[in-house]
Amino acid sequence: MADKIIALAGATGELGGRIATALAKRGVSVRALVRVGTCAESTPSLRRSNAELCQVSFDDAAGLSEAVAGSSCVVSALSGLQEVIVVAQTQLFRAAEAARVPRFIPSDFSCDLTRVPRGENRNFDLRRAFHREIATSSVRATSILNGAFADMLTWKRSPLYDFARHQVMYWGSPDQSLDFTTMDDVADFTAAAVMDPSSPRFLRISGNSVSARDLATTASEVFGVPYELVLQGSLDDLADRIRTVRASEPASEASVFPPFQGMQYLHNMFSGKGKLEPLDNDRYPDVRWTTIRSLLEQKKDHA
Ligand SMILES: NC(=O)c1ccc[n+]([C@@H]2O[C@H](COP(=O)([O-])OP(=O)(O)OC[C@H]3O[C@@H](n4cnc5c(N)ncnc54)[C@H](OP(=O)(O)O)[C@@H]3O)[C@@H](O)[C@H]2O)c1
C-alpha cells in the first residue's frame, strides 16, 4: 500500500487531521493540500502522519491539478459555505478530473442529506449543489454519511445533554432513533473507504443508533444519577423556532454552524428524515465503533 498516494484537502481541520492519521496507520502516503498562508507545519496530526505538505491555491487550476496528479483518490474534508463547499470543492474536483484521478470523497460527513428536503438544512443544500456539479463525471465519488459527530455529546454545551441538571433534551418523540459516530471512527472508516476501489456513491454508517431515552438511560448508568428526559416542544415548534432565530440574526448567515443551522440539524434528526439506513457499518470489519457509554465514562474519569 506504500505506493498509494492520497491527496487530502482540509487536512489542517478537525476531521481532516484525523483522516491523515487514519490513512497513515493503514500505510497510505498522504499529500496534504494546504492553502497558501496556512501554517500546516505545526498541525500535530500532519506531523505524526508524515504527510507531504503541498501548498496550493484553489484558484490556480493548473497548479491544483499538478498537486493531485498521481494520487489514487482525492479526499475533501473542507468546511465552509458556498465559496468552499460549492466553489472550492468544484475547483478541486475539476483538478482531479484534469489529472485523471479516478476517485473523490466529498466533504459530506453528515446525516442523510440525500433524504432531507431542500430548504430544511442550509448546509445540506450546498452539498447537494456540489453533487449536481459532479454527477456526470467519470471521476467516481463516494460520500460518507455518518450522522452527528458523537464527540459533541460530551461537550459542556452539548446539544442534547445537560450534565449539570442531569437532563436529556428532545423534540417530538424520545424514542426516535438518532445516529452518532465519533470523528475518529468516521476518519478510520473514510481511510478504509479510500482503499476500497469498489466503494459505492454513498456509504452510510452510524457508530451509535440511539434514542433520547437511550441517552438518558446510559448517562444514568454511567454517572449513577437519574437523567430526566425533557421535552423541548414538537417538531413544528422547533421548525417555528428555527424560522424566528434565523430571521432575527441575519448576520449569522455568514457562519458555517450558526445556532439556526444546529437547530436544523436537530430537526433533521428528530424528524427521522436524516436517519441513515441501511447501514454499511460492517463493510470494513477492522473498523470498530466507539460507544456513547465509553465517551461518557471517559468524561466521568476526567471530571
Ligand atoms: N456530522 C457532524 O456532526 C459534523 C460536525 C462538524 C463538522 N462536520 C463536517 O466535517 C467536515 C470537516 O469539518 P471540520 O470540523 O473538520 O472543519 P474544520 O476543522 O473547520 O477544518 C476546515 C478545513 O477546511 C479548510 N478550508 C476552509 N476554508 C477553505 C477555503 N476557502 N479554501 C480551502 N480550504 C479551506 C481549512 O483550511 P485552513 O486551515 O487553511 O483554514 C481546514 O483545513 C465538514 O464537511 C463539516 O461539515 C460534520
The ligand as a MOL file (V3000), in Angstrom:
LIG
                    3D

  0  0  0     0  0            999 V3000
M  V30 BEGIN CTAB
M  V30 COUNTS 48 52 0 0 0
M  V30 BEGIN ATOM
M  V30 1 N -21.6740 15.4120 11.2850 0
M  V30 2 C -21.3190 16.3530 12.1470 0
M  V30 3 O -21.8110 16.4210 13.2950 0
M  V30 4 C -20.2740 17.3560 11.7560 0
M  V30 5 C -19.8100 18.2870 12.6890 0
M  V30 6 C -18.7960 19.1660 12.3100 0
M  V30 7 C -18.2780 19.1140 11.0190 0
M  V30 8 N -18.7850 18.2110 10.1450 0 CHG=1
M  V30 9 C -18.2890 18.1450 8.7480 0
M  V30 10 O -16.9800 17.5910 8.7130 0
M  V30 11 C -16.2520 18.1760 7.6290 0
M  V30 12 C -14.9410 18.7590 8.1520 0
M  V30 13 O -15.2540 19.7090 9.1690 0
M  V30 14 P -14.1900 20.1380 10.2950 0
M  V30 15 O -14.9680 20.4710 11.5140 0
M  V30 16 O -13.0990 19.1440 10.3550 0 CHG=-1
M  V30 17 O -13.6520 21.5020 9.6640 0
M  V30 18 P -12.5330 22.4850 10.2450 0
M  V30 19 O -11.8700 21.9270 11.4410 0
M  V30 20 O -13.1710 23.8370 10.3490 0
M  V30 21 O -11.4690 22.4980 9.0590 0
M  V30 22 C -11.8290 23.0380 7.8290 0
M  V30 23 C -10.7540 22.7910 6.8000 0
M  V30 24 O -11.1790 23.4050 5.5740 0
M  V30 25 C -10.1550 24.2810 5.1150 0
M  V30 26 N -10.7530 25.4430 4.4500 0
M  V30 27 C -11.6780 26.2830 4.9540 0
M  V30 28 N -11.9620 27.2400 4.0530 0
M  V30 29 C -11.2260 26.9750 2.9530 0
M  V30 30 C -11.1080 27.5900 1.6740 0
M  V30 31 N -11.7880 28.6730 1.3550 0
M  V30 32 N -10.2560 27.0500 0.7920 0
M  V30 33 C -9.5560 25.9540 1.1160 0
M  V30 34 N -9.5980 25.3180 2.3080 0
M  V30 35 C -10.4470 25.8360 3.2150 0
M  V30 36 C -9.3970 24.7000 6.3640 0
M  V30 37 O -8.1030 25.1030 5.9640 0
M  V30 38 P -7.2600 26.2400 6.7020 0
M  V30 39 O -6.5210 25.5410 7.8200 0
M  V30 40 O -6.3940 26.7530 5.6250 0
M  V30 41 O -8.2580 27.2500 7.2310 0
M  V30 42 C -9.4130 23.4090 7.1690 0
M  V30 43 O -8.3740 22.5510 6.7440 0
M  V30 44 C -17.1920 19.2100 7.0030 0
M  V30 45 O -17.9030 18.6200 5.9420 0
M  V30 46 C -18.1650 19.5140 8.1290 0
M  V30 47 O -19.4190 19.9790 7.7140 0
M  V30 48 C -19.7500 17.3140 10.4830 0
M  V30 END ATOM
M  V30 BEGIN BOND
M  V30 1 1 1 2
M  V30 2 2 2 3
M  V30 3 1 2 4
M  V30 4 1 4 5
M  V30 5 2 4 48
M  V30 6 2 5 6
M  V30 7 1 6 7
M  V30 8 2 7 8
M  V30 9 1 8 9
M  V30 10 1 8 48
M  V30 11 1 9 10
M  V30 12 1 9 46
M  V30 13 1 10 11
M  V30 14 1 11 12
M  V30 15 1 11 44
M  V30 16 1 12 13
M  V30 17 1 13 14
M  V30 18 2 14 15
M  V30 19 1 14 16
M  V30 20 1 14 17
M  V30 21 1 17 18
M  V30 22 2 18 19
M  V30 23 1 18 20
M  V30 24 1 18 21
M  V30 25 1 21 22
M  V30 26 1 22 23
M  V30 27 1 23 24
M  V30 28 1 23 42
M  V30 29 1 24 25
M  V30 30 1 25 26
M  V30 31 1 25 36
M  V30 32 1 26 27
M  V30 33 1 26 35
M  V30 34 2 27 28
M  V30 35 1 28 29
M  V30 36 1 29 30
M  V30 37 2 29 35
M  V30 38 1 30 31
M  V30 39 2 30 32
M  V30 40 1 32 33
M  V30 41 2 33 34
M  V30 42 1 34 35
M  V30 43 1 36 37
M  V30 44 1 36 42
M  V30 45 1 37 38
M  V30 46 2 38 39
M  V30 47 1 38 40
M  V30 48 1 38 41
M  V30 49 1 42 43
M  V30 50 1 44 45
M  V30 51 1 44 46
M  V30 52 1 46 47
M  V30 END BOND
M  V30 END CTAB
M  END
